[in-house]
Amino acid sequence: MSIAPGSTAVLDHRFATELPELAVRWQAESTPDPRLLVLNESLAADLRLDPGWLRSSDGIGLLVGTRVPADAQPVAQGYAGHQFGGWVPRLGDGRALLLGELIDARDQLRDLHLKGSGRTPFARGGDGLAAVGPMLREYLISEAMAALGIPTTRALSVVATGRPAQRETLLDGAVLARVAASHLRVGSFQYVAAAGDLALLRRLADHAISRHYPAAVHAENPYLALLDSVVAAQADLIAQWMLVGFIHGVMNTDNMTISGETIDYGPCAFMDAFDPKTVFSSIDSWGRYAYGNQPAVAGWNLARFAEALLPLIADDQEQALALATTSVQEFPQLYTAAWSAGMRRKLGLGDAVDDGVAQQLVDELSELLGSERIDYTSFFRRLAGDEVEPPFEAWATRWRRLDPDLEAMQGVNPVYIPRNHLVEEALAAAASGDMEPFDRLLAVISSPYDEREGCERYAEPAPDEFGRCFQTFCGT
């Protein structure tokens, strides 16, 4: 059944049908006074959804899950995970619902998913709600990542519900509608593997292969090929995070996708002054998910994924372990290759520049950035204009001898990112009913590489006093 009269968009329920053991049928809670705060019209059109209809009462009902097609099967997904290294066998969508799947304008299957739609059987004592600020944060950061060309879930809308959410204080409630290639996670496989249901594990792996890596079907060992594919996708993703200074903040295994998309923008932020130890998350007191630790954590998470797949990779467990270990051990090399290639692009170095020379230049630059506490984003953008601070002049002299392509550098080094002080400013205004700062910031970061007159403050680093005390929060 189509979603709306005259619409070609059809809401399917493949996950619920193919993997019912991981899907609990559920309904969103009512919303006393729903009010659309922001709608991603271009994404809506890409999903074959009429933006005008989405702004209607029926459309807003879909965006909060209270009005869905009669044949829809909204479900809360079950998964497990390692949270800050500790095993939790039952997590799942405690405040979220998968409404179903849509086929977009490129004939790609996409999940339509809600966050903050109310308690589910996976809520574990939580209220199932979300607040306006964290949902707008996810909208803003995920759209910035998309504009930067980094694989990510996308934000379709944020709707204020009229239902308050109790946190440290009473906050206005909201529902985020987001879109993903899928919501399959490393934790999805851990959930099934821990139950020891081999037939279900095989169906889950087949579902993931069909959805994300169909070429693996023709491999000699399809499940090893699935592991190889996820390792490669995550190596590329984490390298892209590191290249723009993005810090996820909560890299638990239930927050690592099989598709290779960034997901769950909770206590995330972009680094200001370069420092590998940078942590913004209020709950990461030991720095497990600090900026510089992200590649190693990703490798650790992938090892947990490999463990879950062992029974499928080979009947002989020693053989399975050997094959899986070889696959996971490829991650550091794949990551380093992707990161090194990205750094060459950021520095405008062509193929003629020797790898050893390029690497030495990068290593020296990293040390200088750290010792001088230079703003990471603005340094590279100014470098694209052949501008450097005095402490970098000797380094820059050697860099210039390599004839860097300054024009190409402007296409990979952003002028604008969602700077933390600007994000907080926009969210504070939105909490008091003023969406203008949010809309303005969103418009700027949606074209991150194009410098514009009148937008100078969006390219400026945070004031020193802001960076010393800034923390982000998960929103639950």
DOFI-933102 format. One line per field, with one value per residue (C-alpha): residue number from 1; z, x, y. Coordinates in steps of 0.2 Angstrom, whole numbers. Last residue first. Example, Ala and Ser with C-alpha at 12.3 -4.5 7.8 and 13.67 -1.06 7.14 Angstrom:
# residues 2
i	[2, 1];
up	[36, 39];
east	[68, 62];
north	[-5, -22];
***
This chain:
# residues 476
i	[476, 475, 474, 473, 472, 471, 470, 469, 468, 467, 466, 465, 464, 463, 462, 461, 460, 459, 458, 457, 456, 455, 454, 453, 452, 451, 450, 449, 448, 447, 446, 445, 444, 443, 442, 441, 440, 439, 438, 437, 436, 435, 434, 433, 432, 431, 430, 429, 428, 427, 426, 425, 424, 423, 422, 421, 420, 419, 418, 417, 416, 415, 414, 413, 412, 411, 410, 409, 408, 407, 406, 405, 404, 403, 402, 401, 400, 399, 398, 397, 396, 395, 394, 393, 392, 391, 390, 389, 388, 387, 386, 385, 384, 383, 382, 381, 380, 379, 378, 377, 376, 375, 374, 373, 372, 371, 370, 369, 368, 367, 366, 365, 364, 363, 362, 361, 360, 359, 358, 357, 356, 355, 354, 353, 352, 351, 350, 349, 348, 347, 346, 345, 344, 343, 342, 341, 340, 339, 338, 337, 336, 335, 334, 333, 332, 331, 330, 329, 328, 327, 326, 325, 324, 323, 322, 321, 320, 319, 318, 317, 316, 315, 314, 313, 312, 311, 310, 309, 308, 307, 306, 305, 304, 303, 302, 301, 300, 299, 298, 297, 296, 295, 294, 293, 292, 291, 290, 289, 288, 287, 286, 285, 284, 283, 282, 281, 280, 279, 278, 277, 276, 275, 274, 273, 272, 271, 270, 269, 268, 267, 266, 265, 264, 263, 262, 261, 260, 259, 258, 257, 256, 255, 254, 253, 252, 251, 250, 249, 248, 247, 246, 245, 244, 243, 242, 241, 240, 239, 238, 237, 236, 235, 234, 233, 232, 231, 230, 229, 228, 227, 226, 225, 224, 223, 222, 221, 220, 219, 218, 217, 216, 215, 214, 213, 212, 211, 210, 209, 208, 207, 206, 205, 204, 203, 202, 201, 200, 199, 198, 197, 196, 195, 194, 193, 192, 191, 190, 189, 188, 187, 186, 185, 184, 183, 182, 181, 180, 179, 178, 177, 176, 175, 174, 173, 172, 171, 170, 169, 168, 167, 166, 165, 164, 163, 162, 161, 160, 159, 158, 157, 156, 155, 154, 153, 152, 151, 150, 149, 148, 147, 146, 145, 144, 143, 142, 141, 140, 139, 138, 137, 136, 135, 134, 133, 132, 131, 130, 129, 128, 127, 126, 125, 124, 123, 122, 121, 120, 119, 118, 117, 116, 115, 114, 113, 112, 111, 110, 109, 108, 107, 106, 105, 104, 103, 102, 101, 100, 99, 98, 97, 96, 95, 94, 93, 92, 91, 90, 89, 88, 87, 86, 85, 84, 83, 82, 81, 80, 79, 78, 77, 76, 75, 74, 73, 72, 71, 70, 69, 68, 67, 66, 65, 64, 63, 62, 61, 60, 59, 58, 57, 56, 55, 54, 53, 52, 51, 50, 49, 48, 47, 46, 45, 44, 43, 42, 41, 40, 39, 38, 37, 36, 35, 34, 33, 32, 31, 30, 29, 28, 27, 26, 25, 24, 23, 22, 21, 20, 19, 18, 17, 16, 15, 14, 13, 12, 11, 10, 9, 8, 7, 6, 5, 4, 3, 2, 1];
up	[135, 126, 124, 130, 124, 134, 132, 146, 139, 121, 126, 135, 120, 109, 95, 79, 65, 49, 54, 59, 42, 34, 26, 10, 6, 5, -4, 3, 17, 7, 19, 33, 29, 27, 43, 52, 46, 50, 67, 70, 64, 74, 89, 101, 117, 114, 96, 103, 114, 100, 88, 101, 105, 87, 85, 99, 93, 76, 63, 49, 37, 26, 21, 15, 0, -14, -8, -9, -28, -31, -21, -30, -21, -30, -19, -15, -7, 7, 11, 14, 23, 36, 39, 40, 52, 68, 58, 55, 37, 22, 4, 1, 3, 19, 25, 23, 31, 46, 48, 51, 64, 75, 80, 97, 93, 100, 92, 75, 74, 78, 65, 53, 55, 53, 37, 29, 33, 25, 9, 7, 10, -2, -16, -24, -42, -37, -33, -16, -13, 6, 10, -5, 2, 19, 11, 3, 20, 28, 16, 16, 35, 37, 24, 33, 50, 45, 36, 53, 53, 38, 44, 61, 52, 42, 56, 68, 55, 52, 71, 72, 59, 51, 43, 40, 47, 64, 65, 61, 79, 82, 66, 72, 89, 80, 70, 86, 91, 74, 76, 93, 86, 73, 85, 98, 92, 93, 111, 112, 127, 135, 153, 158, 142, 149, 146, 128, 122, 121, 113, 116, 98, 100, 86, 91, 87, 85, 78, 90, 94, 111, 102, 83, 81, 64, 52, 37, 33, 29, 43, 55, 71, 85, 93, 94, 105, 97, 108, 105, 87, 85, 68, 64, 45, 41, 56, 51, 33, 39, 50, 35, 24, 37, 41, 23, 21, 37, 32, 15, 22, 35, 21, 10, 25, 25, 6, 6, -13, -17, -28, -14, -9, -24, -16, -2, 6, 6, 0, 10, 26, 23, 20, 36, 46, 38, 43, 61, 62, 56, 69, 84, 98, 107, 109, 90, 87, 98, 92, 74, 78, 89, 74, 67, 54, 54, 35, 21, 33, 34, 50, 58, 74, 87, 100, 118, 126, 141, 160, 169, 172, 160, 160, 143, 140, 127, 115, 101, 93, 76, 68, 50, 37, 45, 35, 40, 35, 23, 22, 7, 17, 14, 21, 37, 39, 37, 50, 62, 60, 61, 76, 85, 81, 90, 104, 107, 105, 118, 116, 124, 127, 146, 151, 162, 150, 135, 125, 127, 118, 126, 115, 98, 102, 87, 71, 56, 38, 31, 13, -2, -17, -33, -37, -33, -17, -12, 5, 20, 36, 51, 61, 79, 92, 111, 117, 100, 106, 120, 126, 129, 137, 136, 143, 132, 133, 128, 120, 111, 109, 96, 94, 82, 87, 74, 63, 52, 39, 31, 36, 31, 46, 56, 74, 69, 72, 54, 48, 59, 52, 35, 40, 48, 33, 31, 24, 11, 5, 5, -6, -3, -17, -6, -15, -14, 5, 5, -4, 8, 24, 36, 52, 67, 63, 78, 86, 101, 111, 102, 104, 107, 93, 90, 91, 83, 90, 77, 79, 78, 64, 53, 35, 37, 50, 39, 23, 29, 14, 14, -4, -11, -27, -19, -26, -9, 4, 10, -5, 0];
east	[95, 102, 120, 128, 142, 155, 163, 173, 190, 184, 172, 185, 197, 183, 178, 187, 181, 173, 155, 159, 165, 148, 144, 153, 154, 167, 161, 168, 155, 139, 126, 136, 130, 112, 111, 119, 106, 92, 98, 101, 83, 74, 69, 57, 67, 75, 79, 89, 99, 101, 108, 121, 126, 129, 139, 150, 153, 158, 146, 159, 163, 178, 180, 196, 193, 188, 200, 214, 211, 214, 230, 238, 254, 271, 282, 293, 278, 278, 297, 293, 278, 287, 299, 284, 274, 278, 274, 256, 252, 243, 245, 226, 224, 234, 221, 208, 220, 223, 205, 199, 212, 213, 231, 236, 254, 262, 248, 248, 267, 267, 254, 263, 280, 271, 262, 278, 287, 272, 273, 292, 290, 276, 286, 277, 273, 255, 250, 251, 237, 239, 222, 223, 239, 230, 216, 228, 236, 219, 213, 230, 231, 213, 216, 232, 225, 209, 218, 220, 201, 202, 217, 209, 192, 202, 211, 196, 186, 200, 201, 182, 180, 163, 169, 164, 146, 151, 164, 152, 149, 168, 171, 159, 168, 185, 176, 173, 191, 197, 185, 192, 209, 204, 194, 208, 215, 199, 195, 183, 191, 194, 192, 178, 168, 151, 152, 157, 169, 186, 201, 217, 223, 224, 221, 212, 193, 188, 171, 157, 148, 139, 124, 125, 118, 125, 139, 137, 148, 133, 136, 134, 144, 134, 129, 147, 150, 158, 151, 159, 159, 173, 175, 192, 189, 202, 199, 181, 185, 198, 184, 173, 186, 192, 173, 169, 184, 181, 162, 167, 180, 167, 154, 167, 170, 152, 151, 165, 170, 162, 147, 135, 148, 143, 127, 136, 123, 105, 108, 123, 115, 100, 111, 120, 104, 97, 114, 113, 95, 100, 114, 104, 117, 108, 125, 126, 110, 113, 131, 125, 113, 127, 138, 124, 110, 100, 99, 104, 98, 85, 80, 64, 68, 54, 54, 51, 53, 64, 61, 77, 92, 82, 63, 55, 40, 26, 21, 29, 42, 45, 62, 63, 72, 89, 102, 112, 130, 144, 155, 153, 156, 138, 132, 142, 134, 117, 122, 128, 113, 99, 108, 109, 91, 87, 98, 90, 72, 72, 70, 58, 58, 56, 70, 68, 76, 68, 69, 51, 47, 45, 41, 44, 60, 70, 61, 66, 63, 75, 82, 82, 90, 80, 90, 74, 72, 64, 57, 58, 49, 43, 58, 55, 65, 65, 72, 78, 88, 100, 100, 117, 126, 145, 156, 170, 162, 146, 148, 132, 116, 102, 83, 74, 58, 45, 33, 23, 14, -2, -14, -1, 6, -2, 6, 24, 30, 35, 19, 8, 17, 12, -6, -6, 1, 19, 23, 11, 20, 36, 29, 39, 48, 62, 73, 59, 60, 79, 77, 64, 73, 60, 63, 52, 36, 24, 15, 4, -1, 10, 3, 16, 23, 17, 26, 29, 45, 58, 74, 65, 54, 69, 63, 46, 51, 66, 56, 42, 38, 32, 27, 31, 22, 11, -6, -14, 0, 11, 7, 0];
north	[46, 61, 55, 70, 82, 91, 108, 115, 120, 122, 136, 147, 146, 154, 141, 142, 153, 146, 150, 167, 171, 167, 185, 181, 163, 149, 134, 117, 114, 117, 109, 117, 134, 130, 120, 134, 146, 134, 131, 150, 153, 139, 151, 142, 142, 125, 130, 145, 133, 121, 134, 141, 123, 119, 136, 132, 114, 119, 110, 111, 125, 129, 110, 103, 91, 103, 117, 105, 102, 121, 121, 107, 105, 108, 96, 111, 119, 106, 108, 127, 123, 113, 128, 140, 130, 140, 156, 151, 145, 152, 144, 146, 127, 129, 141, 126, 114, 125, 130, 112, 107, 122, 123, 117, 121, 105, 94, 103, 102, 83, 80, 90, 81, 64, 70, 77, 60, 51, 61, 58, 40, 39, 47, 62, 59, 53, 71, 79, 92, 91, 86, 74, 66, 65, 55, 43, 40, 38, 25, 15, 16, 9, -5, -9, -9, -19, -33, -42, -44, -55, -65, -68, -74, -87, -93, -94, -103, -116, -118, -119, -133, -130, -115, -96, -99, -104, -90, -76, -70, -70, -60, -47, -46, -44, -30, -21, -22, -15, -1, 3, 4, 16, 27, 29, 45, 54, 48, 33, 24, 41, 35, 46, 43, 47, 66, 63, 77, 67, 74, 63, 64, 83, 95, 111, 110, 92, 89, 82, 66, 63, 55, 53, 35, 29, 31, 20, 5, -6, -18, -4, 0, 7, -9, -13, 2, 17, 31, 47, 48, 60, 69, 77, 78, 65, 55, 52, 48, 35, 27, 25, 17, 5, 1, -3, -14, -24, -25, -32, -45, -51, -53, -62, -74, -77, -80, -93, -96, -80, -79, -73, -60, -50, -45, -35, -24, -30, -48, -50, -43, -55, -70, -66, -64, -81, -89, -83, -89, -106, -106, -102, -101, -87, -78, -79, -70, -55, -54, -53, -39, -30, -29, -19, -20, -3, -3, 8, 22, 35, 45, 51, 60, 62, 76, 79, 96, 95, 94, 95, 83, 72, 71, 71, 82, 77, 91, 80, 91, 84, 82, 76, 66, 64, 53, 38, 41, 37, 53, 64, 81, 85, 68, 72, 89, 81, 68, 82, 93, 80, 71, 88, 92, 75, 79, 96, 92, 78, 59, 47, 29, 32, 20, 5, -7, 0, -16, -20, -3, 14, 29, 36, 44, 38, 33, 23, 23, 10, 12, 0, 7, 10, 26, 36, 28, 11, 12, 0, -1, 8, 3, 9, 18, 20, 4, -2, -17, -20, -38, -47, -33, -36, -22, -14, 3, -5, -22, -26, -35, -33, -33, -22, -13, -16, -6, -18, -8, -15, -1, 12, 22, 36, 37, 34, 51, 55, 46, 57, 72, 67, 64, 82, 89, 94, 77, 80, 95, 86, 72, 56, 47, 44, 56, 69, 67, 68, 85, 91, 87, 93, 103, 108, 99, 101, 87, 91, 76, 63, 46, 32, 22, 5, -12, -28, -35, -39, -50, -67, -60, -60, -61, -53, -39, -35, -35, -24, -13, 5, 10, 27, 30, 44, 49, 46, 43, 29, 17, 0];
***
